[in-house]
Amino acid sequence: MVRALLARTALELFAAKGYDDTTLEEIAAAAGVSKRTLFNYFRSKEDLALNGLAEQGELIAARLAERPADEDPWTSLRAAFQALEEIDVTAERRLEIITLLFGNESLRAGHAEKQARWQELFAPLIEPRLPDSDHRTLEARAIAAAAITCLQTAIEEWMRLGGQVDQFDLYDAAVQAIRRPASPPEKTTT
C-alpha cells in the first residue's frame, strides 16, 4: 500500500515538474512520509520511476506459463504481453509515463535493462515449445529478446504517435517485419 502510494506520488510529481527537477524530499513530503520511510521502499529516484517493470515481467511470465504447451511461441508471447493492457491506468496516464521514461536517458537505459531481465524469465518458458535441437536454448533466448525488442519498438512508436493507435497493432507489425522472409534485391538491368 505504501509502496504503491510512493510510486504513484513520484510519477505524478515527475509528470508535473520533470524527473530531474523532482527531489526525493518532495516525493516523501507529497506522500506524507519521511525520507527514511521512502528509502525503506525505494533505493533511488530511478527505482521509483521504474517500479512496475519487474512486476510487469513477472506477470507476463505467469501468463506465458499458462499458455497451451503446443502453441507457437510467438502466439504465446503475444497473448502474454496482453497482460500489459490489464494494468489499471488510463491511456493518457500510460502515455505520460512512457513519455517520462523515454524522455530521460538514465530512465531509458534503466527501462531497457529491466526489460532485458525479462528475457531470463521468458526464455525457459519458450524453450519447451521449440523443436529439440542443439541450439534450442539459444533459439528460445533469441525469440524472447526479439519479442521484447518488438514490444519496446511498438511502445516507442505508440508514444511518437501520441497514443492514437493500438499498441498491439504496432507490436504485430514489428513482429511481422522480423519474421517475414527477406525479399531478394531487385536486379537492375544496364
N, C-alpha and C positions, 0 to 999 in steps of 0.2 A: 504494500500500500504506500509506504513512504517512498520506496524506490521509484514507483510509477509517478508519484506526485513530483518528485525531484526532476525526473526526466521530462515530464510534461512542462513543468515550470521553466526548465532550461531551454527547451525548444521554443517556447513562447517568447522568452527574452531574446534568444538568438535571432528569431524572426523579426522582432521589434527593433533591436539595437544592432544586430550583426554579431556574428560569432566572436570576432576579435575584440569587439568593444564591450562584451559582457564579461563580468568578473564572477568568480565563484562566490564571493561575498554577496553579490547582488542576487545570485540564484538562491543561496541559502536564505537570505532575508525575505525574498519574494515567496519562498515556500514555507516560511515561518519556522525554520530550523536553524541550528547553529552550523557554522562552517565545519566543525568537528563531526557533526551528525552527517553532513553531506559527504565527508571523506570516509565515513563508515560504509557508505554505499557505492561511492564512485572515487576512483583514484585521481581522475583528472577531468578537465572540461571536455576533452575528446571522448572519454568514456561516457559522459552524459549524452553527447551528441550521437554517438554510435550505439547507444544502449540496446536497441532492439535487434541488431543484426545477428547476434549469436542465437537468440531465441528464435528468430525467423528461420535460421538454418536448421535448427533442431526440429521445428515444426514441419518444414519442408521434408526433412529426412524421415520423420514419422509418417508423413503422407506417402512418401515414396515406398516405404516398407509395407504399407497397406495395399499397394497396387498388385494386381494379379502377376504371379511369378512368370507367366509365359508372355506377358505384354512386352512390346518393343520398348527398349529403354527410353527412347525419345518421347514416346507417348506417355510413359510413366512419369518422366520428368515434367512434361508439360502439365499433366494433371496435378502433380505435387506442387508445382510453382503456383497453382491457383490458390493455394493457402494464403498467399500474399494479399489476395483480393479480400480475404475474410477479416483482415485486420481492421478494427473499428476506427476508421479515420475517413474523413471526407476527402473527395478528390482534390479540393482546394488545399486542404491541410497537407495531403500527401505531396502535392506539387511544391508547396512551401518547404517541406522537409527535404525533399530531393534537391531542390534548388540550393538550399543551405549546404547540404552535403557535397554537392558537386561544384559549388562556388568557392570552396575553400580548399587549397591544395593539401593541407595536412589531413583534413577530414576526408577528402577524396582518396588519399593514399590509405588512410585507416579503413575506409569503406572497402577498398579493393583487397586489403589484407584480410579483413574479416570474411569477405566473400570467398577468398582463396581457401580459407579454412573449411568452407562448405564442401569443397572437393573431397576432403578427408572423410566427411560424413556420407557423401553420396556414392563415391566410388565402390565401397564394399557392398552397397545395395544394388548397384548396377551390374557388377561383375557376374553374379549367378545368372543373369538374364542373357549373357553373351555365350556364343558357342565356345566350347572348350578349345583352347589353343595355348601355345607357349607365351602369348602376349596378351592374354585376357585381362590381367591386372592393369597393364599399360593402356589397353583399349578402354577399360572402364574409367580410368583416370582422365583419359583424353576426352571421352564423352562428357564426363562431369564438368571438366574445365571448359569445354566448348559450349555446353548448355548454360553455364554460369556467365560466360562472356556474352552469349546471345542475350541473356536476360539483362545484363548490365548495359549493353548497347541499346536494347529496346527501351530501357528506362531513360537513358540519356536522350534518345530521340523523342520520347514522350515529353520529357522536360522541355526540349528545344521547341516542340510544337505546342507548348503551353498547356499540356494535358488535354488537348482537344480530340485525341484519338484513343482507341483502346490499346492499352499496353501489350496485351497478349496478341493482338493482330500484328503489332510490331515485332514481338518475340517470334511469332510464326514466320514472318518474313525473314528475320535474321537466321533462323534455323534453316529455312528453305535455301537461303543463299549459300550456306556452308555445306549443305547435304546435296545440292544439285551438282550433277557431274559437269565438269568444266567442258565448255564447247571448244572445239579446236579453233585456232585462229583462222580467220578468213584468209584465203590465198589471194594475193593480188597478182594481176597479170601485167606484164610490162610490154 
